[in-house]
Amino acid sequence: MPPLLEKLRQSILAAAFRGDLTKDWRAKNRDVEPASELLKRIRVERRKKWEEAELAKMTAKGKAPRDDAWKGKYKEPEPVDATGLPELPEGWCWASAEDLRSPDITVGHVCPMEPGYVAEGVPVLRSRTVRANRYESFWASLHPPDVHAELAKSAWPPGHLVVRGGERLGTACAIPDR
């Protein structure tokens, strides 16, 4: 049975990437914004958030910028090289995970064990909680609320999709409501 389920999963994913699963819907909804336009808006919003965060850091340090030179430090995500990738349906586009992730979420952020985990507190995302198509709450960590500000980049927002990297690259799950 597992080999059949894996084959079914692969065929559903293939159909999804070809656009077969949304073909009828797209035919009825031609006025939908193309993915390339959505991606442009995401990039603008991403940069805006980065600038706001950087300005807040400078202000907190008492270092107001004299000009806009600091904005040159922003690193735009590399565009996807679509060479060799399958052709997408009209209105779709390739995007990298870096393009889509919020700039205030750190990739590979490691939470220190200190001051330790507590029975009640702020949940912190750990790689152990991300399993294939499910969130494993058994591995969730809770830190004292006063430590949360320091660890906020690892807080897990309900409803978001989390994708693991490393040896389990592509393992993903949706973060459940608390």
Secondary structure, DSSP 4 states (H G I P E B T S, - for coil): -HHHHHHHHHHHHHHHHHTGGGHHHHHH-TTSPPHHHHHHHHHHHHHHHHHHHHHHHHHHTT---SSSGGGGG--PPPPP--TTSPPPPTT-----HHHHS-TTS-TT-----TT---SSSEEE--GGGEETTEE-GGG-EEE-HHHHHHHGGGBPPTT-EEE--GGGTT-EEEPPP-
